[in-house]
Amino acid sequence: MQPIEQACYWLARLPEREVASLSAPAEADIVVVGGGLTGLWTALFLKELDPGRDVAVVEQGIAAYGASGRNAGMLSETVDHSHALAIQHFGLEEARRLAALGERNVAELTAFIAERGIACDYEPTGRLMVALTAAQLEEARHSVAIARNLGVDSWRFLEGPAVRAEVHSPLYRGGVAVAGGGILDPAKLTDGLRREAERLGVRVFERTTVASLATAGSGVELRANGTTLRARRAVLATSAYTHHLLPQVLWRFIPLYDYVLVSEPLTAAQWELIGWKGRQGITDGRTFFNYYRPTADGRVLWGTSEATYYPGNTVGPQCDHSPHHYESLRRSWRLHFPNLADLEWPYAWGGAICSTTRMTPYFGRAMNDRVCYGLGYTGHGLGTTRLAGRILAHMALDRASDLLDLPLVRRRPFPYPPEPVRTWAVNQVTRALRRVDAGHPPSLLLRLLDKFGIGFSS
Ligand SMILES: Cc1cc2nc3c(=O)[nH]c(=O)nc-3n(C[C@H](O)[C@H](O)[C@H](O)COP(=O)(O)OP(=O)(O)OC[C@H]3O[C@@H](n4cnc5c(N)ncnc54)[C@H](O)[C@@H]3O)c2cc1C
């Protein structure tokens, strides 16, 4: 199996460059661990709030090595996983606030990349959520009504023929067209943020794995590459890897893997067969859904939110590939697009996301408030990481912000059980959710979990 830098279509296309690693003792005022979208947005907001502040980012690979460089690049205004879930967890008024925040966030993000010249192949295509069963069709209709109730008027219900006219799959029974958001190259976006942060004076140490984090004097000390980095404050923007440095957070999140294929470029005749003139990112209504989008050079990215949990909260290169998922992805493609069953898929990879029981991110502090962290975006972090960066920058600088008053920031999600119960519970819930995806009604277990607002999905 190829290393991720070659297997992942986005990472493989980043230009080679020299990187700076930590090689001697260093100091900074604030150190951000993690050179993904959360870490780099945090660094950028720290500089916006206090341009003179000495900020360093430390990343074990290159910037974009984690989920930020491996994802599908489907940018949505979703901060809350789904409007219905937001109402369930935070109430109607708060769900309205989150929906408006999500829309504003995408508008600001896209304005930022345009202003700063971050070339990441952004296309404002909107997105499509398709229904594959009668139950999903009802759900789609209902979701438009909920969106309207929250003041979101960019959602439009489509009957089966209208969806099939957009993209020609025999499986589509209807769906929802959302006007906001679009598609982009996530590795180019992340790397562009890295360049912008460096332009503003942020030091980025790549190929620098933080082995430990501890309090030291009135600040913190990180050990990495056999040397140390001292700072007054640290921000952990390490997403699904956070338990390696702060094991106690495992109560509140679970690391999961998603897998993706990218095809060879389609010919004009193949595009004609499939339609897809609007080039939208597409998801379907299952818990373990397929997500897919065209790339700028005419390929298809085909992914699955299988939400695979590896026992013991394992995250690392050993999980980067899964032949079993690749086979199931190829099978699901053939079912969706039998006219293009022979498409070849030269790129295949996986990446770690992290989920909370309420499927929205959460934020916290540790080590006498010298460390703060934010994680748990499930598979919807492309936009939300920008909000998280703003939140974490305010937390690290002890600055007031309306964002810090959000219940999503103040309240912790319901905990997950520890191992070995965790593996058992994940298997039970996965099995039950697969039955729902196959068209069966929710089991007693799922109804019970739903009552407590506990979910499992990417
Ligand atoms: C296959 C896949 C498809 C997805 N598709 C979409 C999508 O289409 N739309 C969407 O909105 N979201 C999507 N997501 C989710 C999205 O990618 C994530 O929510 C987002 O990238 C999280 O960003 P992050 O910076 O918090 O985490 P990451 O990008 O994972 O960054 C964490 C970084 O911390 C570094 N790190 C960890 N530990 C250490 C350490 N000890 N020392 C130094 N560095 C360390 C890691 O190397 C990593 O680069 C997808 C995710 C995956 C995996």
The ligand as a Gaussian input file, in Angstrom:
#p B3LYP/6-31G(d) Opt

LIG

0 1
 C      -11.967000      11.078000       4.219000
 C      -12.530000      12.332000       4.828000
 C      -13.481000      13.076000       4.129000
 C      -13.990000      14.248000       4.678000
 N      -14.800000      15.039000       3.915000
 C      -15.204000      16.242000       4.378000
 C      -15.935000      17.126000       3.545000
 O      -16.150000      16.884000       2.365000
 N      -16.410000      18.279000       4.098000
 C      -16.148000      18.621000       5.383000
 O      -16.638000      19.654000       5.844000
 N      -15.383000      17.826000       6.185000
 C      -14.895000      16.665000       5.710000
 N      -14.106000      15.864000       6.487000
 C      -13.776000      16.316000       7.860000
 C      -12.660000      17.364000       7.871000
 O      -11.613000      16.957000       7.051000
 C      -12.167000      17.546000       9.309000
 O      -13.256000      17.850000      10.152000
 C      -11.150000      18.675000       9.435000
 O      -10.144000      18.564000       8.463000
 C      -10.548000      18.678000      10.831000
 O       -9.457000      19.569000      10.832000
 P       -8.452000      19.595000      12.045000
 O       -7.415000      20.602000      11.719000
 O       -9.182000      19.757000      13.319000
 O       -7.827000      18.134000      12.083000
 P       -6.627000      17.516000      11.224000
 O       -6.624000      18.004000       9.829000
 O       -6.654000      16.040000      11.436000
 O       -5.361000      18.160000      11.903000
 C       -4.782000      17.674000      13.087000
 C       -3.289000      17.734000      12.854000
 O       -2.606000      17.494000      14.070000
 C       -1.404000      16.828000      13.755000
 N       -0.927000      16.180000      14.975000
 C       -1.604000      15.271000      15.714000
 N       -0.884000      14.885000      16.766000
 C        0.283000      15.573000      16.701000
 C        1.449000      15.602000      17.510000
 N        1.561000      14.832000      18.606000
 N        2.468000      16.413000      17.147000
 C        2.363000      17.194000      16.033000
 N        1.282000      17.202000      15.241000
 C        0.246000      16.407000      15.570000
 C       -1.837000      15.848000      12.678000
 O       -0.748000      15.386000      11.918000
 C       -2.823000      16.672000      11.872000
 O       -2.235000      17.295000      10.747000
 C      -13.580000      14.667000       5.983000
 C      -12.652000      13.914000       6.682000
 C      -12.100000      12.771000       6.121000
 C      -11.065000      11.993000       6.875000

